[in-house]
Amino acid sequence: MIEQQSAYSFHQYKTPLPVSRSRALGLFAYVVIGVSFIDTMAQLPVLSPFTASLGAGATMIGVVLAAYSLANMLGNLGAGAIIDRLGRKTGIVGGMAVAGMAVALYAVVLTPGQLIGLRIVHGLGGAVLVPAAFAYAADIGAKQRTGRAMGYSGAAVGVAALIGPASGGLLRSLFGFRALFVTLASLMAITALAVMALLPESYREKHAEQPLQFQRRIAPLLRNRSLHFAYIAVFFAQFAMGALAHSLPLTIEALGFSAARTGVLFSVFSLVAILLFVLPSAGLSDRYGRPRLIRVGLALMAVGLALVALSGSLAALTPAMMVYGAGYGFVFPALCATVVDQTDPFNRGSGFGVFYAVFSLGVAAGPIAAGVATDAGLAPLAAVAGLLLAAQLLLWLQQAWRRP
């Protein structure tokens, strides 16, 4: 853990909140986390076909998908200063406003180039929004049950992943792409207004010594070997997710099914992950350690992707996505809990910013690699499954290297 520096003064809860109010705030924070992800989750089954409808090929589709994540990654690196210095609430409202505006403008694009520009703006908004929401949830959670608390946060993401793809695919099938984008933007606008009216600030600095800002806020995060493990693991986990987001919708359409069927498969993955997030399994990393759960989860994700690559029917894809969801259900809470373990309130926003920068790098690299592999006639998901297994060796070496 990083000790709080006396040069920093801040606004934070001074006394414990009443239990009923604390629970209400926690529930609302989880709702905000869910909405923070639903704009991207709802687009999983439709963005590739939408980009193709604008005249893009497989590689350009990968670039469009990756543009969000690349911008998100760069924005994450600077988001911590906003979240820690100006407050979690400011980060949530500002990030949601920028991201919602970009999604609304998706409805009027005519070319892949225009869509790339909006994906960049969307990514910058999400770069502030998501770390701010997770930092808020961590601020009000119980320190001794970090894994369980992050499991609930993961469940909020899982609910977004459960509702988003299915509803996105259905809205696209019934009303078209543009109606979906306007609906998502409206939801984000309403949530931002609710945050402004209802959410109290959990942490905001009142003063910071500028010359020492990097030393005290960012440099310890980059030196922390426990966080290095989490960064490596989250990169590979999200690389796999990015590749899946690129390849699964195109595979389903090639089999002759609609985007709604793709949404159902993503929802199957999400439902399994949610169950693991909210059941006592979410606290397993509190008992047995974060690295062990992370490695088990990555192995299950690799098995799930291999099964997806081998499946030739919708019936076979369903259990494959269940296995993949089980792996993600172990990985995500343990990763987020690692960030909370290794940060303090004054740099927690920065900690989640760096974490989500690496997260976004993985999501960005995944679809680009999948697009290139597809154009080259390779099976991208089979290759990614092998990569996840190879990552186990890298993680083992990292753990062995940091042992005294």
N, C-alpha and C positions, 0 to 999 in steps of 0.2 A: 504493500500500500504506500501511497505518496502522502506525506504529511502536509497539512495545510500551512501555508506561509502567512505570517502575521501581517505582511504588507497588504494583504487583501482583506477588504471588508465587503460584506455582502448582505443582501436581503434573503432571508430563509425563514422557514417556520421556526419560531422561537420556543414554542411549547407544543407538546403532542396534540394533535387534533382529536376531537371527540371521535369515538370509534365509528359512529354512524356517518359522520361527515367524511372521515378518512376513506371509508368504503365507497361512499358515493363518488368522491374524487377519483379513487382508483378505477371504478367502473367507467366513469366518463373519460379518464385518460386512455383506457383500453379501447373505447369507442373511437377516440381521436386517432389512435394508432391504426385501427382498422380502416378508417377513411383515408389515412395517409397512404395506404397501400392499394386501396380498391381501384384507384384511377389507373394503375398499371396492371393489376390483376385482371380487371375486366377486359383489357385489351389483348391478353395473351392469345385467345383463340381467333382474334380478328385482325390484329395489326399486320401480320404477314400477308393475308389475302388483300387487306386494304392497300398496302404498299404495292402489291402486285397489280391491283386494279389501276394504279397510277402509272403503270408501265415499267415497273422495276423488275430486274432479274433476281436470281437467287442471291448473288453476292451483294447487290444493292439493298435487298431486303435485310440482309445481315448488318449492313452499315446503318440503315435506318433504325433497326432495333438497338444497335450498339451506341448510337449517337446520344441517346438519353443517358446511358450508363457512363459514357466517357465524360459528359458534362457533369453528371452527378458526382463522379469520382473527383474531378477537379474542384467542384463546389464544396464537397465534404471537407477538403483540407482546410478551407477557410471558414467553414460553418461554425466550428467550435468557438471562435472568437465572438461570433454573434450570439450564440446560444449561452455561453458562459457570462459574457459581459452585459448583454442587453436583456437576457432572460429567456427562459424556456417558452413562455407564452408568446413573446414577440417573435421568436423563431417559428413557432407553430403557425401563427396567424399570417406572418409575412410569407413563409414558404408555401402555405396553402393557397394564398392569393395568387402568387406567381404561377404555381403549377396549374391551378384551375383556369387561369386565363389562357395558358398555352393549350390545354385540352379543349377548351371552347373553340379555339382557332383551328384545331384539327379539322373541324367541320367545313372549312372553306378552302382547304389546300387543293391545288390542282396538279402539282408535280412532286416527285420524290424529293427534289431539292428544297422546296418549301417545307415539306414535312420534316426534313432533317433539321432545318432552322428552328422549328417549333419544338422538336424533340430536345434540342439543346436547352432552350428556355425552360421546358418542362423539367429537365434534369437538374438545372440549377435551383429551381424552386424546391424540388424534392430533396436536394442536398442539405437544405436547412431544415425542412419540415420533419423528416424521419428521425435524425439524431435528436432534435429537440423533443419530439414526442417520447422517445425512449429514455432520454435523460430525465424528463418529468416523471415518468413511471418509476424509474430507479430512485429518484429523490424521495418519493412518498412510500416506497416499499420497505419492508422489514429486512434489515441487513443480514440477519442470520438465516433467512430463507430466500436468498437471492435467486437460486436456481428455480425455485417454485414461482417466484414473482416474475422472472423472465419467461417462465413457461406460460403464464397467463398473458404476458405481452405477445408471446409467440402465438397463443391461441387467437388473439385479436387479429394478427396477421393471417392466421389460418382461416378464420371466418371470412376475411376479405378474399382470400384465395378460393374459398368454397363458394361464396356467393358471386364473386366477381366474374370468373370465367363462364359459369353457367348463364348468368344474367346477361353478360356481354354477348355471348354467342346467340342467346335467344333474342335480345334486342336487335342485333344485326340481322338475324333471319327475318324478323317481323317488320322492322321499320327502317333498316339500312344503317350504314356506318355512321352517318352524320348525326342521326337521332341519339345514338349511343354516346357520342362525344359531348353533346349538349347536356344530356342527362348527368353524366359524370361531373361536368363542370358545375352544374347547379348544386349537386350534392356537396361538393367541396366549398362552394360559397356559403351555403347554409351552415355547414359545420364551422367554418371560420367565424361567422357571426356568433354562433353559440359559444365558441371558445372565448371570444372577446367579452361576452356577457357573463359567463358562468365560471370560467376557470381562474382561480387565484394563482399568482406567481409562486413557484416553489423555490426559485433561486435566481438571484441577479446580483452581480457585483456592483458596489457603489463606487469603488475606486481601485485602480490597479497601477502599479509602477510600470510604465511602458518598456523601459530598457530590460526588465527582467521577465517580460511576458513569455517569450519563447522558452527561456530556461525553466520557468516554473510550470508552464502549461503543456507544452508540446514535447520538449526534449526528453523528459522522463518517460513519456509514452513510447518514444522511438527506441529507448534503451531497454525497455522491459521485456525480458525473454519469455515470460508467460504470455504477454500480448503477441509476441512474434509467432508463437504456436497458433494462437487464435487467428492471426492474419493469414497464415499459410492455409489453415483449414477453411476459413470462410472464402478465400479465393477459389479453391477447388470446388467447394460446395456450390457456389454461385456460377462458376464456369459451367458446371453441369446443368444448372437451371437455365442459363442462357441458351445453351445448345438445345435443351429440350423445348424451350419456348419457340425456337426457330424451326425445329424439325418435326415436332409432333403435329402441329396444325397442317403442315404440308403433307405429311404422311396420311392423316385422316382424310383430307380432301382427295388425295390420290386413290384412296380406297373407295371413294364415291360417297362419303358421308359429309354432312353439313358441319358448320362451325359449332353448332349446338352440341354435337357429339364430342368435339374436342373439349368444349367447356365441361362436359360431364366427366371426362377423364381427368382433367385438372382438378375438378371438385372431389373426385375419389381420392386423389393424392392428398388434397387439403383436409378431407374429413379424417383420414387416418392420422395425419400429423396433429390435428386439433385434439384428437383423443389422447395422444401421448403428451401434448402440452398441458392438458388440464387434469389428467389422472396423476396419481402419485409418482408415476415414471418421470414427471418433470423435475422432481426433487432428487432423482438418483445421482445427479452430479454433485449435489450437496453432500451426499454420503460417500460416494465412491471416487469423486474427483472429476474435474472437467475433462482432462485429456482422454481418459478412458472412454467416456460416453461419446466424445467427439469422434474418436477413431472407430468405434462400433457403428456409429451412425453413417460415417462415410463409406464403410464397407457395405452396409445395407443399400445405400444409394447406388453403389457400383453394381450390385446384383440386380437392383430394379432396372437400371438403364440397360444392362445386358439383356434382360428379359424383354424390355420394350423393343430393342433392336432385333430380337429373334421372333417377335410376335408378328403374325400375318393376318390377324383378325381382331375385331373389336373385343370379342370375348377373352382373348388371350392378353390384350392390353390392360384390361381392368386389374387382374391380380398383380401385374408388373408395376402398375402405378401405386398399388397398395404397398408393395415392398419399398418402393422409392419413398413414399410418404412416411413410412415407419422410420427409415433412415434419417430423413429430414427432421422428424419429430424428436429424435435424440440429439441431433447436431445443434439446432438453432438455440434452444434455451441454454445449453452449456456454453456456447460461444458468447452469447450476450451476458451471461453471468460472469464469465471471465473478465469482460470489460468492466463490469461493476466492481468485481473484486479488486482490480488493479488500478482503480481511480478513486478520487475523492470529489466532493461536490464542486470544488473550484475548477477542476479540469475534466469533469465527466462529460460535458458536452463535446469537448475536444476529443476525448477518448472515443466516443461514439462516432465523431466525425471521421477520425482516421480509420476506424473499423469499417464504416460504411464506404469510405473511399476504396478500400481493398475489396469490399463486397461488390461495389460497382465495377471495379476493374474486372472482376471475374465475370459478372453479367455481360459486360461489354465484349470481352474476349470470346465468350462462349458462342454467341450467334455468328460472329465473323468467322471463327474457325469452322463452325458447322456449315456455313454457306460455301466457304472455299472447298471443304471436303465434299459437299454435295455436287458442286460444279466439276470436281475432279473424279466423280463417280465412286466415291468411298461411302462407307456406312458411318456417319458421324457419331451416332450414339454408342455404337460398339467401341469406337476409339476412345470416347470420353469415359466409358466404363473402365477401360484399361488404365486410363490416366488416373482415375480415382484410386484404383488399387496401387498404382505406383506412388501416389501421394502418401500412402501409409509408410513407405520406407523413408520418405523425406521427413515426415513428422516424427518417426522413431529416431532418426539421426538428430533432429533438432532437440528432442528431449534428452538424448544421450549427451549431446554437446553441452547442455546447460546444467547437467548434474555436476556437483562439486567433485 
